[in-house]
Amino acid sequence: MATDEVFTFGPVPAAPQKNGADVGWMMVSSALVLLMIAGLCLHFSGISRPQTTLTLVRLPLITTAVVGCIWYTWGYSLAFSPATFSNDTFAGISWYGGDMKANAYLDITARPVGIQGPDSSSMTGPKIPEMVYVFYQGMFACFTASLVAGGAAGKMRVGRFLLFITLWVTLVYCPVARWTWHPQGWSKLRGAMDFAGGTAVHVCSGSSVAAFAVFAQIEARNWTASVTFGNRMVKLDVKTWRIWRWISSSPLPRGTEVELTATPPETVSGVHGIVPTPQQQPSTPSPESDLEIQQAQLPYSINHMVLGTALLWIGWFGFNGGSALGANLRAVSACLATQTAACAGGTVGLLLQWGLSRLDRMAVDPAQLFHTPSMQEFCDGVIAGLVAITPAAGYVPVKYASIFGVVGAVVCKILRMIFNTFLLREDRLSVFAVHAGGGATGMLLTAFFAKYALIESSLERDEKLTTVVLAMQPLASTGTVDLWTERWVLAFGKDIHCAQTIIR
């Protein structure tokens, strides 16, 4: 790879002629990203419970169609078209696009997109037509929304989820994608290094799924809180966000008291307005019932899970390799780094499972030390390695790619054990732990292992760490926007399907 090449995403002066190989590789990469959505359907349906398998097969595909329409209508214009608004306070920063010619793909051939040099007047890399770039980035938007769809399955009706994902793509994904990849994005201008979507794709989707999981627990538990200030009591029903305020008939002691209670989950009949029948007292669980509970926690289909992981693994070469915007050595390096990180992540996932299984067996019965490999842990390790290398695939030498896979698999395993056990019990697919955790890990490791000859900035290591932290601000912002957007959608009714959720 030539060491004098520097790379950014952005519009460049038109070259005398287009390179057919670059266009062909980008079309293949776009198709590979679309193949990843089919992999998500199989992978998610294989891991999930039998009750949500059908939803997880169809919902990502339905989401892909809806997001494709959004991208066609206004999504690409908001994310990547030239800005029509400028602010002197933030000179040079473009927060959103506003070119009406990009709406409905009215004019997407005038601005070629490619690789530009350290200044806007020089070009050191290939160029592709904007039409190809629209297609490729549209697949990114569909894949990101499909990740959110996997975390929302079983928690919201399909119609309301489609309304929610429309607002989410408009208010969350499009601005963050512009911050990350547009030459005038605020994180891009500060030197944030995100080659293929560590923040815009994985951190955003993971944090949004975490917000879904939190609200699922709130809806299912029907949490209420009572706060007393002096002789005035305020009762807050967190489930419906209704506040009743009244003055107590008898004076209350001075001070502030907060009480949080949780009522049993509603039944489906109660959700639709029918008074539920009184619940019987739970009896002593029998061995058969314990076996049924254990079987319900197992993946629905190992075959679906493995096949989905294989499709994701194949499609990830287009996901990372296509971000080079051409058939060049940068794309080859990104694909090789992707393969190395995936292999390292899967291997470490197996080793972790073997080690933890051995410790468990030694604690129970020292004579039982034989254990079999867990395909679920292997698949999660592979995906964790793929997610971790995503922001760094084109910025780090291939020899460091295995570090991303190893660290990503370990971090994601720890996050799964912590969050899925105590905080995010409804995130059965571990979207937050694997994607948000893996994306953040990859962003941090990029600051340490990125090679100066491969990046477009000359920042020192501490400056790179600062810009990486800034780039991960969407982890907080997307969660906040997601919470309020979801509450706006749920305001149309209360029959959310969280009543089917069992929270222990």
C-alpha positions as CSV (number, residue, x, y, z in Angstrom):
1,M,0.0,0.0,0.0
2,A,1.4,3.4,-0.9
3,T,2.2,5.3,2.2
4,D,1.6,8.7,0.6
5,E,-2.1,8.1,0.2
6,V,-4.5,9.7,2.6
7,F,-8.2,8.9,2.7
8,T,-11.4,10.7,3.6
9,F,-15.0,10.4,2.5
10,G,-16.3,13.4,0.6
11,P,-17.0,15.0,-2.7
12,V,-14.0,15.3,-5.0
13,P,-13.4,17.0,-8.4
14,A,-14.5,14.8,-11.2
15,A,-11.9,12.6,-12.8
16,P,-11.6,12.3,-16.6
17,Q,-13.3,8.9,-16.5
18,K,-14.8,6.5,-14.0
19,N,-13.2,3.3,-13.0
20,G,-15.5,0.4,-13.8
21,A,-13.7,-1.9,-11.3
22,D,-14.5,0.5,-8.5
23,V,-18.1,0.8,-9.5
24,G,-18.4,-3.0,-9.8
25,W,-16.9,-3.6,-6.4
26,M,-19.2,-1.1,-4.8
27,M,-22.2,-2.7,-6.3
28,V,-21.1,-6.1,-5.0
29,S,-20.4,-4.6,-1.6
30,S,-23.9,-3.1,-1.5
31,A,-25.4,-6.5,-2.3
32,L,-23.3,-8.1,0.4
33,V,-24.6,-5.6,3.0
34,L,-28.1,-6.5,2.0
35,L,-27.2,-10.1,2.5
36,M,-26.3,-9.3,6.0
37,I,-30.0,-8.4,6.7
38,A,-31.0,-11.9,5.7
39,G,-28.3,-13.2,8.1
40,L,-29.7,-11.1,10.9
41,C,-33.1,-12.6,10.3
42,L,-31.7,-16.1,10.7
43,H,-29.3,-15.3,13.5
44,F,-31.9,-13.5,15.6
45,S,-34.6,-16.0,15.0
46,G,-32.2,-18.8,16.0
47,I,-31.3,-17.2,19.3
48,S,-34.7,-16.0,20.3
49,R,-37.6,-17.7,22.1
50,P,-40.1,-19.7,20.1
51,Q,-42.7,-17.0,20.7
52,T,-40.8,-14.3,18.8
53,T,-39.1,-16.4,16.1
54,L,-41.6,-15.5,13.4
55,T,-41.5,-11.8,14.3
56,L,-37.7,-11.8,14.1
57,V,-37.8,-13.4,10.7
58,R,-40.1,-10.9,9.1
59,L,-39.5,-7.7,11.0
60,P,-36.0,-6.9,9.7
61,L,-37.1,-7.4,6.1
62,I,-40.2,-5.2,6.6
63,T,-37.9,-2.6,8.2
64,T,-35.6,-2.7,5.2
65,A,-38.4,-1.9,2.9
66,V,-39.7,1.0,5.0
67,V,-36.2,2.5,5.6
68,G,-35.5,2.2,1.9
69,C,-38.5,4.4,1.2
70,I,-37.3,6.9,3.9
71,W,-33.8,6.9,2.3
72,Y,-35.3,7.6,-1.1
73,T,-37.7,10.3,0.1
74,W,-35.6,12.4,2.5
75,G,-33.0,10.2,4.4
76,Y,-30.1,10.6,2.0
77,S,-30.7,14.4,1.7
78,L,-30.5,14.8,5.5
79,A,-27.4,12.7,5.8
80,F,-25.2,13.5,2.9
81,S,-26.5,16.3,0.7
82,P,-24.8,19.8,0.9
83,A,-26.0,21.9,3.8
84,T,-28.2,25.0,3.1
85,F,-27.8,26.4,6.7
86,S,-24.6,27.8,8.2
87,N,-23.9,29.1,11.7
88,D,-21.1,31.4,12.4
89,T,-20.8,29.9,15.9
90,F,-19.9,26.5,14.4
91,A,-17.9,27.6,11.4
92,G,-17.5,24.9,8.8
93,I,-19.8,22.4,10.6
94,S,-22.8,21.0,8.8
95,W,-25.4,19.5,11.1
96,Y,-27.8,18.2,8.5
97,G,-28.3,18.4,4.7
98,G,-30.9,20.4,3.0
99,D,-30.5,20.1,-0.8
100,M,-33.9,19.5,-2.2
101,K,-32.4,18.0,-5.4
102,A,-31.4,15.0,-3.4
103,N,-35.0,14.2,-2.3
104,A,-36.5,11.4,-4.2
105,Y,-33.2,11.0,-6.0
106,L,-34.0,13.9,-8.3
107,D,-30.3,14.7,-8.9
108,I,-27.7,12.3,-7.6
109,T,-25.2,12.3,-10.4
110,A,-23.7,15.8,-10.3
111,R,-21.5,15.3,-7.3
112,P,-19.1,12.4,-7.6
113,V,-18.0,10.9,-4.3
114,G,-14.6,9.4,-3.6
115,I,-11.3,9.8,-1.8
116,Q,-9.8,13.2,-1.5
117,G,-6.4,14.4,-0.3
118,P,-5.5,16.5,2.7
119,D,-7.2,19.5,1.1
120,S,-10.3,19.8,-1.0
121,S,-8.5,20.5,-4.2
122,S,-6.4,17.4,-4.4
123,M,-7.4,13.8,-5.1
124,T,-5.2,10.8,-4.4
125,G,-7.7,7.9,-4.7
126,P,-10.6,6.6,-6.7
127,K,-13.9,8.2,-7.4
128,I,-17.4,6.6,-7.8
129,P,-20.6,8.2,-9.0
130,E,-22.9,9.6,-6.3
131,M,-25.6,7.2,-7.5
132,V,-23.4,4.3,-6.4
133,Y,-22.7,6.0,-3.0
134,V,-26.4,6.5,-2.5
135,F,-27.1,2.8,-3.0
136,Y,-24.3,1.8,-0.7
137,Q,-25.1,4.1,2.2
138,G,-28.8,3.2,1.8
139,M,-27.9,-0.4,2.6
140,F,-26.1,0.8,5.7
141,A,-29.2,2.6,6.9
142,C,-31.3,-0.5,6.3
143,F,-28.9,-2.7,8.2
144,T,-28.7,-0.4,11.2
145,A,-32.5,-0.2,11.4
146,S,-32.7,-4.0,11.2
147,L,-30.5,-4.2,14.3
148,V,-33.0,-2.0,16.1
149,A,-35.8,-4.2,14.8
150,G,-34.2,-7.2,16.3
151,G,-34.2,-5.6,19.8
152,A,-37.8,-4.4,19.5
153,A,-39.4,-7.7,18.5
154,G,-42.1,-8.7,21.0
155,K,-42.1,-5.3,22.7
156,M,-44.2,-3.3,20.3
157,R,-46.7,-3.9,17.6
158,V,-45.4,-3.8,14.0
159,G,-47.4,-0.7,13.0
160,R,-46.1,1.3,15.9
161,F,-42.6,0.1,15.4
162,L,-42.6,1.2,11.8
163,L,-43.7,4.6,13.0
164,F,-41.0,4.6,15.6
165,I,-38.3,3.5,13.1
166,T,-39.3,6.3,10.8
167,L,-38.7,8.8,13.5
168,W,-35.5,7.1,14.6
169,V,-33.9,7.1,11.2
170,T,-34.8,10.7,10.7
171,L,-33.9,12.0,14.1
172,V,-31.0,9.7,15.1
173,Y,-29.4,7.8,12.3
174,C,-29.2,10.5,9.6
175,P,-27.6,13.1,11.9
176,V,-25.1,10.7,13.3
177,A,-24.2,9.4,9.9
178,R,-23.5,12.9,8.8
179,W,-21.4,13.6,11.9
180,T,-19.4,10.5,11.2
181,W,-18.8,10.4,7.4
182,H,-19.7,13.8,5.8
183,P,-16.6,16.0,5.3
184,Q,-18.4,18.8,7.3
185,G,-19.6,16.5,10.1
186,W,-18.6,17.8,13.5
187,S,-16.9,14.6,14.6
188,K,-15.3,14.2,11.2
189,L,-13.8,17.7,11.4
190,R,-12.4,16.9,14.8
191,G,-10.5,13.9,13.4
192,A,-12.8,11.0,14.6
193,M,-11.8,7.8,12.9
194,D,-14.7,5.5,12.0
195,F,-14.0,3.6,8.9
196,A,-17.2,1.6,8.4
197,G,-19.7,2.6,11.2
198,G,-18.5,1.8,14.7
199,T,-20.6,4.7,16.0
200,A,-23.2,5.4,13.3
201,V,-24.2,1.8,13.0
202,H,-23.3,-0.3,16.0
203,V,-23.3,2.2,18.9
204,C,-26.5,3.9,17.7
205,S,-28.4,0.6,17.2
206,G,-27.1,-0.9,20.4
207,S,-28.0,2.1,22.6
208,S,-31.4,2.2,21.0
209,V,-32.0,-1.4,21.8
210,A,-30.9,-0.8,25.3
211,A,-33.5,1.9,25.6
212,F,-36.1,-0.5,24.3
213,A,-35.1,-3.1,26.9
214,V,-35.3,-0.6,29.7
215,F,-38.8,0.5,28.7
216,A,-39.9,-3.1,28.3
217,Q,-39.1,-3.8,31.9
218,I,-40.8,-0.6,33.0
219,E,-43.9,-1.4,31.0
220,A,-44.0,-5.0,32.2
221,R,-43.5,-4.2,35.9
222,N,-45.9,-1.2,35.8
223,W,-43.6,0.7,38.2
224,T,-45.1,3.6,40.2
225,A,-43.4,6.1,42.4
226,S,-44.7,8.3,45.2
227,V,-42.8,11.4,46.3
228,T,-43.7,13.5,49.3
229,F,-42.7,17.1,49.7
230,G,-43.9,18.5,53.0
231,N,-47.6,17.9,53.1
232,R,-47.9,17.6,49.3
233,M,-47.7,14.2,47.6
234,V,-46.9,13.5,44.0
235,K,-47.6,10.1,42.5
236,L,-45.8,9.2,39.3
237,D,-46.9,6.3,37.2
238,V,-43.8,5.6,35.2
239,K,-45.7,3.2,32.9
240,T,-48.0,5.8,31.4
241,W,-46.1,8.9,32.6
242,R,-49.2,10.3,34.2
243,I,-48.8,12.5,37.2
244,W,-51.4,13.0,39.8
245,R,-50.9,15.7,42.4
246,W,-53.0,16.3,45.4
247,I,-52.8,17.7,48.9
248,S,-53.1,15.1,51.5
249,S,-56.0,15.3,53.9
250,S,-53.8,14.9,56.9
251,P,-50.5,16.7,57.4
252,L,-47.5,14.6,56.5
253,P,-44.1,14.8,58.2
254,R,-41.6,17.3,56.9
255,G,-38.9,16.1,54.5
256,T,-38.8,14.1,51.3
257,E,-39.8,10.5,51.0
258,V,-39.6,8.4,47.9
259,E,-41.2,5.0,47.5
260,L,-40.9,2.8,44.4
261,T,-43.3,-0.1,44.0
262,A,-43.8,-2.6,41.3
263,T,-47.1,-4.3,40.5
264,P,-47.3,-7.7,38.8
265,P,-47.2,-7.6,35.0
266,E,-50.4,-7.2,33.1
267,T,-51.9,-9.9,31.1
268,V,-52.8,-9.7,27.5
269,S,-56.5,-9.4,28.4
270,G,-55.8,-6.6,30.8
271,V,-53.9,-4.7,28.1
272,H,-57.0,-4.7,25.8
273,G,-59.3,-3.4,28.5
274,I,-60.6,-6.7,29.8
275,V,-60.4,-7.3,33.5
276,P,-57.9,-10.1,34.1
277,T,-58.9,-13.1,36.1
278,P,-57.4,-13.5,39.6
279,Q,-54.1,-15.3,39.5
280,Q,-53.6,-18.5,41.4
281,Q,-50.9,-18.8,44.0
282,P,-47.8,-20.3,42.4
283,S,-47.3,-23.9,43.4
284,T,-44.1,-25.7,44.1
285,P,-42.2,-26.1,40.8
286,S,-41.9,-29.7,39.7
287,P,-38.9,-31.2,37.8
288,E,-40.9,-31.1,34.6
289,S,-41.6,-27.4,35.0
290,D,-37.9,-26.7,35.7
291,L,-37.0,-28.6,32.6
292,E,-39.4,-26.5,30.5
293,I,-38.0,-23.3,31.9
294,Q,-34.5,-24.4,31.1
295,Q,-35.5,-25.4,27.6
296,A,-37.2,-22.0,27.1
297,Q,-33.9,-20.3,27.7
298,L,-32.1,-22.3,25.0
299,P,-31.8,-21.0,21.5
300,Y,-34.7,-21.8,19.2
301,S,-32.7,-23.2,16.4
302,I,-28.9,-23.7,16.3
303,N,-29.0,-24.2,12.6
304,H,-30.6,-20.8,12.0
305,M,-28.1,-19.2,14.3
306,V,-25.1,-20.8,12.6
307,L,-26.4,-20.1,9.1
308,G,-27.2,-16.5,10.0
309,T,-23.7,-16.0,11.5
310,A,-22.2,-17.4,8.3
311,L,-24.2,-14.9,6.1
312,L,-23.2,-12.1,8.4
313,W,-19.5,-13.1,8.2
314,I,-19.7,-13.2,4.4
315,G,-21.6,-9.9,4.1
316,W,-19.2,-8.1,6.4
317,F,-16.5,-8.2,3.7
318,G,-18.7,-5.8,1.7
319,F,-19.6,-3.9,4.9
320,N,-15.9,-3.1,5.7
321,G,-14.3,-3.6,2.3
322,G,-16.8,-1.4,0.5
323,S,-16.0,1.5,2.8
324,A,-12.8,2.0,0.8
325,L,-15.0,3.2,-2.0
326,G,-13.1,1.3,-4.6
327,A,-11.3,-1.9,-5.7
328,N,-7.9,-1.0,-4.2
329,L,-5.4,-2.2,-1.6
330,R,-7.4,-0.3,1.1
331,A,-10.3,-2.6,0.4
332,V,-8.1,-5.7,0.5
333,S,-6.5,-4.7,3.8
334,A,-10.0,-4.0,5.3
335,C,-11.2,-7.5,4.2
336,L,-8.2,-9.2,5.5
337,A,-8.4,-7.4,8.8
338,T,-12.1,-8.3,9.0
339,Q,-11.3,-12.0,8.5
340,T,-8.5,-12.0,11.1
341,A,-10.6,-10.3,13.7
342,A,-13.6,-12.6,13.2
343,C,-11.4,-15.7,13.5
344,A,-9.8,-14.4,16.7
345,G,-13.2,-13.4,18.2
346,G,-14.7,-16.8,17.5
347,T,-11.8,-18.6,19.0
348,V,-11.7,-16.5,22.1
349,G,-15.4,-17.0,22.5
350,L,-15.0,-20.7,22.6
351,L,-12.0,-20.5,25.0
352,L,-14.0,-18.3,27.4
353,Q,-16.9,-20.7,27.3
354,W,-14.7,-23.7,27.9
355,G,-12.9,-22.0,30.8
356,L,-16.2,-20.8,32.5
357,S,-17.8,-24.2,31.9
358,R,-14.8,-26.0,33.5
359,L,-15.0,-23.7,36.6
360,D,-18.7,-24.5,36.9
361,R,-18.2,-28.2,36.6
362,M,-15.4,-28.2,39.1
363,A,-17.6,-26.4,41.6
364,V,-20.4,-28.9,41.2
365,D,-18.7,-32.2,40.6
366,P,-14.9,-32.4,40.1
367,A,-15.3,-35.7,38.3
368,Q,-17.3,-34.1,35.5
369,L,-14.8,-32.1,33.5
370,F,-15.8,-33.0,30.0
371,H,-17.6,-30.2,28.2
372,T,-18.6,-29.5,24.6
373,P,-18.1,-26.3,22.7
374,S,-21.0,-23.8,22.6
375,M,-21.9,-22.7,19.1
376,Q,-23.8,-19.7,20.6
377,E,-20.6,-18.5,22.3
378,F,-18.7,-19.1,19.1
379,C,-21.2,-17.1,17.0
380,D,-21.3,-14.2,19.5
381,G,-17.5,-14.1,19.5
382,V,-17.3,-14.0,15.7
383,I,-19.8,-11.1,15.6
384,A,-18.1,-9.3,18.4
385,G,-14.8,-9.5,16.5
386,L,-16.5,-8.2,13.3
387,V,-18.1,-5.3,15.2
388,A,-14.8,-4.4,16.9
389,I,-12.8,-4.2,13.7
390,T,-15.5,-2.2,11.9
391,P,-14.3,1.3,12.8
392,A,-10.6,0.4,12.3
393,A,-10.6,-1.9,9.3
394,G,-9.1,0.6,7.0
395,Y,-7.0,2.5,9.5
396,V,-4.9,-0.2,11.3
397,P,-2.3,-2.6,9.9
398,V,-3.6,-6.2,9.4
399,K,-1.1,-7.5,12.0
400,Y,-3.1,-5.7,14.8
401,A,-6.5,-7.0,13.7
402,S,-6.4,-10.0,15.9
403,I,-6.1,-7.7,19.0
404,F,-9.5,-6.2,18.0
405,G,-11.1,-9.6,17.8
406,V,-9.7,-10.8,21.1
407,V,-10.5,-7.7,23.1
408,G,-13.9,-7.3,21.5
409,A,-14.9,-10.9,22.3
410,V,-13.8,-10.5,26.0
411,V,-15.4,-7.2,26.5
412,C,-18.7,-8.3,24.9
413,K,-18.8,-11.4,27.0
414,I,-18.3,-9.4,30.2
415,L,-21.0,-6.9,29.1
416,R,-23.4,-9.8,28.3
417,M,-22.9,-11.3,31.8
418,I,-23.4,-8.0,33.5
419,F,-26.2,-6.3,31.6
420,N,-28.2,-9.3,30.6
421,T,-28.2,-10.6,34.2
422,F,-29.0,-7.4,36.1
423,L,-30.0,-4.6,33.9
424,L,-31.1,-5.6,30.4
425,R,-32.9,-8.9,30.9
426,E,-35.1,-8.2,27.9
427,D,-32.2,-7.8,25.5
428,R,-32.0,-11.6,24.9
429,L,-30.2,-11.0,21.6
430,S,-27.4,-9.1,23.3
431,V,-27.6,-6.3,20.8
432,F,-26.4,-3.7,23.3
433,A,-23.5,-5.8,24.6
434,V,-22.2,-7.1,21.2
435,H,-22.9,-4.1,19.0
436,A,-22.7,-1.0,21.3
437,G,-19.9,-2.6,23.4
438,G,-18.0,-3.9,20.5
439,G,-18.3,-0.7,18.5
440,A,-17.1,1.4,21.5
441,T,-14.2,-1.0,22.1
442,G,-13.2,-0.8,18.4
443,M,-13.3,3.0,18.5
444,L,-11.0,3.1,21.5
445,L,-8.6,0.6,20.1
446,T,-8.4,2.5,16.8
447,A,-6.9,5.4,18.7
448,F,-4.0,3.2,19.8
449,F,-3.3,1.1,16.7
450,A,-4.2,3.4,13.8
451,K,-1.2,4.0,11.5
452,Y,-0.5,7.6,10.6
453,A,0.2,6.7,7.0
454,L,-3.3,5.3,6.7
455,I,-5.3,8.1,8.2
456,E,-6.1,11.6,7.0
457,S,-5.0,13.5,10.1
458,S,-1.8,14.0,12.0
459,L,-3.2,14.0,15.5
460,E,-1.1,12.8,18.4
461,R,-2.3,9.8,20.4
462,D,-3.9,11.7,23.2
463,E,-5.7,13.9,20.7
464,K,-7.0,10.8,18.9
465,L,-8.4,9.5,22.2
466,T,-10.2,12.8,22.7
467,T,-11.7,12.7,19.3
468,V,-12.8,9.1,19.7
469,V,-14.6,10.0,22.9
470,L,-16.3,12.8,21.1
471,A,-17.3,10.5,18.3
472,M,-19.0,8.2,20.9
473,Q,-21.2,10.9,22.1
474,P,-24.1,9.3,20.1
475,L,-24.1,6.6,22.8
476,A,-25.8,9.0,25.1
477,S,-27.6,11.2,22.6
478,T,-29.2,8.4,20.7
479,G,-30.4,6.8,23.9
480,T,-32.1,10.1,25.0
481,V,-33.7,10.7,21.6
482,D,-34.8,7.1,21.4
483,L,-36.5,7.3,24.8
484,W,-38.5,10.4,24.0
485,T,-39.3,9.2,20.5
486,E,-40.6,5.9,21.8
487,R,-42.8,7.6,24.4
488,W,-44.3,9.8,21.7
489,V,-45.2,6.7,19.7
490,L,-46.6,4.9,22.7
491,A,-48.8,7.9,23.5
492,F,-51.2,6.6,20.8
493,G,-52.1,3.7,23.0
494,K,-51.2,1.5,25.9
495,D,-51.5,-2.0,24.5
496,I,-47.8,-2.6,24.2
497,H,-46.9,-6.2,24.0
498,C,-44.6,-6.1,27.0
499,A,-47.4,-7.8,28.9
500,Q,-46.2,-11.0,27.3
501,T,-42.8,-10.5,28.9
502,I,-41.9,-12.5,32.1
503,I,-39.5,-10.6,34.3
504,R,-38.0,-12.5,37.2
